[in-house]
């Protein structure tokens, strides 16, 4: 069963607008972590934001925020004020159990920012 | 943030040869590192968990005799693709986590692109 699902293979957004990238997950472990990474064409994985399952507040990092809805098992990434440099692949990932454990990745969403 | 390096960044080899990829954590100690493989237009798939001083744990379907992992120190893990074939051509990327980080983060190396001719 797919544990991390990203249902948007590709997304377009106008420069300076906000965009939401969807991510749903499935786990029975009460302790887990959710990550978002950006992967430009160079291939490097750039860490964007992290949300722990016990965190009460939604995580925010600059223009990135994570809309964490635990009951719905969703962890959507919101990018505000999109920039041309935001065009890349975006991956949602989940870590089950103890901190520092392996990550399971979603299929990814390719974001294209239009000028 | 913490830095993870990989070497080489690119490698082209003939079918049947072995290729070693190094993954180093430059400013933190990693008792555990992870090796992923990514085919074009696909997601990252975990291959194995590299444990310092002990045997690696391989994911289902990954041949342990083909993908040899050695984690000899807290800062170095190596992946050796033995008797490489064209179907092994892929992007290999490692990651490690820092127990000292205030916030949990897994840091990825820049990746190694392998092309087997």
Interface residues (C-beta under 8 A of the other chain):
Chain A: X33 X35 X37 X42 X43 X44 X45 X47 X50 X52 X91 X95 X99 X100 X102 X103 X104 X105 X106 X107 X108
Chain B: X1 X32 X34 X38 X42 X43 X44 X45 X46 X49 X91 X93 X95 X97 X99 X103 X104 X105 X106 X107 X108 X110 X111 X113
